[in-house]
């Protein structure tokens, strides 16, 4: 299994130049691309900057198939604006294969009507991730990734600002993802927030070989104790993963706050950089 971090590019190189360059951080919201064979890819969330990066950044050409217009498979962890509005940038081309829970699908047809708009362009094939109601976990497979087994685990937020559920998050509004490589037994886990991950998601995280987490927005931490940030990172205790990646703004800009270097060192965290590649 290959994982490529996508953060929207930093001074993206035009494809015509085909210039190779080392990774560098970006301020854009983080996403990732997964592949079981190195030729076919699934995007985990997609911002407009990431969609633009796929179309313009020559440094992605070394990942066969990733910059191709045929990359039309997207798995969503929630309906946050930075995770879904890039779908509109994929409107020119074949239909998008979209994997999302019923709650996320509902948001994208009402509060943020991305899907009705796309039906006038490329169209969308919705593949249901059946996390809803009493069902808090679900195993599913993604087309073109026969060697990867995905497990969605319901988490407790944070909900997007435009959420239809003002009383609090519903099951399936946000999920963490655990991905098992059936060929190698290696496991990848990603979650947008540790503070609201929940016990079930943490158990899956502790079995992973590579963990990718978002840093904690102040709006999420305010629901917890004053030491909520430390409590959240403490959930990494007992995680056996050899790589623990943090998707964060490089200098603390934006609504998230990057933990102090001492915290990063204590829990073995490394800052995920744009175009970083992890092979499991």
C-alpha positions in Angstrom: 0.0 0.0 0.0 1.2 3.5 -0.9 0.1 6.7 0.8 0.8 10.1 -0.7 0.2 13.2 1.3 -1.5 16.0 -0.6 -1.7 19.5 0.8 -2.4 21.5 -2.3 1.1 22.0 -3.6 3.7 24.7 -2.8 4.7 26.6 -5.9 3.4 23.7 -8.0 5.5 23.0 -11.1 3.6 23.0 -14.4 3.3 19.5 -15.9 5.1 20.6 -19.1 8.3 21.2 -17.2 8.3 17.8 -15.5 10.7 19.1 -12.8 11.5 16.8 -9.9 11.7 18.5 -6.5 11.8 17.5 -2.9 8.7 17.8 -0.6 7.9 21.1 1.1 5.1 22.1 3.5 1.9 23.9 2.4 -0.8 25.8 4.3 -3.6 24.1 2.5 -6.0 21.6 4.1 -4.5 18.1 4.1 -5.7 15.1 2.2 -4.1 11.8 1.0 -4.1 9.4 -1.9 -4.0 5.6 -1.4 -3.1 2.9 -3.8 -2.8 -0.9 -3.4 -0.9 -1.4 -6.6 0.8 1.9 -7.3 -1.3 2.4 -10.5 -4.9 3.0 -9.3 -5.6 5.6 -6.6 -8.3 6.7 -4.2 -8.4 10.2 -2.8 -9.2 10.6 0.9 -11.1 13.9 0.9 -10.3 16.6 -1.7 -10.0 20.3 -1.4 -9.9 22.7 -4.5 -6.2 23.2 -3.9 -5.6 19.4 -4.0 -7.7 19.1 -7.2 -5.6 21.8 -8.8 -2.4 20.2 -7.6 -3.3 16.9 -9.3 -3.8 18.7 -12.6 -0.7 20.9 -12.5 2.1 19.6 -10.3 4.6 17.6 -12.3 6.2 16.2 -9.2 3.3 13.9 -8.9 4.1 12.2 -12.2 6.5 9.8 -10.4 3.4 8.2 -8.9 2.0 6.4 -11.9 -1.7 7.2 -12.5 -2.1 9.7 -9.8 -2.2 12.9 -11.9 -4.4 11.2 -14.5 -7.8 12.6 -15.2 -9.1 9.1 -14.6 -8.5 9.4 -10.9 -12.2 9.8 -10.0 -12.5 7.8 -6.8 -13.0 9.8 -3.6 -13.6 8.6 0.0 -15.0 11.2 2.3 -14.5 11.3 6.1 -17.0 14.1 6.6 -18.6 17.0 4.8 -16.2 19.7 6.0 -15.8 22.4 3.3 -12.0 21.8 2.9 -12.7 18.1 2.3 -15.6 18.3 -0.2 -15.5 21.5 -2.3 -12.7 20.1 -4.4 -15.2 17.7 -5.9 -16.4 20.6 -8.1 -13.0 20.9 -9.6 -13.3 17.3 -10.8 -16.5 18.1 -12.8 -14.9 17.8 -16.2 -14.4 14.1 -17.0 -15.9 10.7 -16.3 -18.3 10.2 -13.3 -16.9 10.4 -9.8 -17.1 7.3 -7.7 -17.9 8.8 -4.2 -17.8 6.8 -1.0 -19.6 8.5 1.8 -22.0 7.8 4.7 -25.7 8.6 4.5 -25.2 11.6 6.8 -22.4 13.1 4.5 -24.5 12.4 1.4 -27.4 14.2 3.0 -25.2 17.3 3.7 -23.9 17.3 0.1 -27.3 17.3 -1.3 -28.8 19.9 1.0 -26.6 22.2 3.1 -23.7 22.1 0.6 -25.4 21.0 -2.7 -22.2 19.8 -4.4 -23.8 16.6 -5.7 -26.8 18.2 -7.5 -24.4 20.5 -9.2 -22.1 17.7 -10.3 -25.1 15.8 -11.8 -25.2 18.6 -14.5 -21.5 17.9 -15.4 -19.7 14.5 -14.8 -22.3 12.8 -12.6 -21.6 10.9 -9.3 -21.9 7.3 -8.5 -22.6 7.1 -4.7 -21.2 4.1 -2.9 -22.8 3.9 0.6 -20.5 3.6 3.6 -23.2 2.1 5.9 -22.3 3.9 9.1 -25.5 5.2 10.5 -27.9 4.8 13.4 -26.9 1.8 15.5 -24.1 0.8 13.1 -20.9 2.5 14.1 -18.4 0.5 12.0 -18.6 -0.8 8.5 -16.2 -2.7 6.2 -16.2 -1.7 2.6 -14.1 -2.1 -0.6 -13.3 0.5 -3.2 -13.4 -0.1 -6.9 -9.9 -0.5 -8.4 -8.4 -1.4 -5.0 -9.0 -5.1 -4.6 -6.1 -5.6 -2.2 -7.3 -2.9 0.3 -10.0 -3.4 2.9 -11.5 -0.2 4.3 -13.1 0.0 7.7 -15.1 3.1 8.6 -15.4 4.0 12.3 -17.9 6.6 13.5 -16.3 9.5 15.5 -17.9 12.3 17.5 -17.0 15.3 15.4 -16.2 18.0 15.0 -19.3 18.7 12.9 -19.0 21.2 10.0 -20.4 24.7 10.7 -23.1 24.1 8.1 -24.3 20.8 9.7 -28.0 20.2 9.6 -27.8 18.6 13.0 -27.5 21.6 15.4 -28.2 19.4 18.5 -24.9 17.6 17.9 -23.2 15.2 15.5 -25.1 12.1 14.3 -23.6 8.7 13.7 -21.8 8.8 10.4 -21.4 12.6 10.2 -17.7 12.1 10.8 -15.7 8.9 10.5 -12.1 7.7 10.9 -10.7 5.2 8.3 -8.7 2.1 8.9 -7.2 0.5 5.8 -5.8 -3.1 5.7 -3.5 -4.2 2.9 -4.7 -7.8 2.4 -1.5 -8.7 0.6 1.0 -7.5 3.3 -1.1 -7.2 6.5 0.0 -3.6 6.9 -2.6 -1.2 8.3 -3.1 2.6 7.8 -5.3 4.7 10.0 -6.5 8.3 9.6 -8.7 10.6 11.6 -9.3 14.3 11.5 -9.4 14.7 15.3 -8.1 12.7 18.2 -10.1 14.7 20.8 -13.4 13.5 19.4 -12.2 10.1 18.0 -13.9 7.9 20.6 -12.7 4.7 22.1 -13.6 2.5 19.2 -11.5 4.5 16.7 -8.6 4.6 19.2 -8.6 0.8 19.3 -8.3 0.6 15.6 -5.5 3.3 15.7 -3.5 1.2 18.1 -3.4 -1.7 15.6 -2.1 0.5 12.8 1.4 0.5 11.2 1.0 4.1 10.1 -1.3 6.8 11.7 -2.2 10.1 10.1 -4.1 12.6 12.3 -5.2 16.2 12.1 -4.2 18.7 14.7 -6.9 19.9 17.1 -9.0 23.0 16.3 -9.6 25.3 19.3 -13.3 25.0 18.7 -13.1 21.2 19.3 -10.8 21.4 22.3 -13.1 24.0 24.0 -15.6 21.3 24.6 -13.2 19.5 26.8 -10.9 20.3 29.8 -8.2 23.0 29.7 -5.7 20.1 29.2 -7.8 18.7 26.3 -4.9 19.1 23.8 -2.6 17.0 26.0 -5.3 14.5 26.7 -5.9 14.1 22.9 -2.2 13.5 22.2 -2.0 11.1 25.1 -4.3 8.8 23.1 -1.2 8.0 21.1 0.2 6.1 24.1 0.3 2.5 23.2 0.1 3.1 19.5 2.6 0.7 17.9 2.7 2.5 14.5 6.2 3.2 13.2 5.0 6.3 11.5 2.7 8.9 13.2 2.0 11.8 10.9 0.4 15.1 11.8 -1.5 17.0 9.1 -1.0 20.6 10.3 -0.3 24.1 9.2 3.5 24.4 9.3 3.6 27.5 11.4 0.4 27.3 13.4 -1.6 29.5 10.9 -5.3 28.9 10.6 -7.8 27.5 13.1 -5.6 24.6 14.2 -2.7 24.9 16.6 0.4 22.7 16.1 1.6 21.0 19.3 4.9 22.2 20.8 8.1 20.4 19.7 8.3 18.7 23.0 4.8 17.2 22.5 5.8 16.1 19.0 8.9 14.4 20.3 7.1 12.8 23.3 4.5 11.0 21.1 6.8 10.4 18.1 4.8 12.7 15.8 6.3 14.0 12.5 4.8 16.8 10.5 3.4 15.5 7.2 4.8 17.4 4.2 3.3 17.9 0.8 3.9 15.0 -1.6 5.4 12.9 1.3 5.2 9.2 0.3 4.7 6.3 2.7 4.9 2.7 1.6 3.5 0.0 3.8 
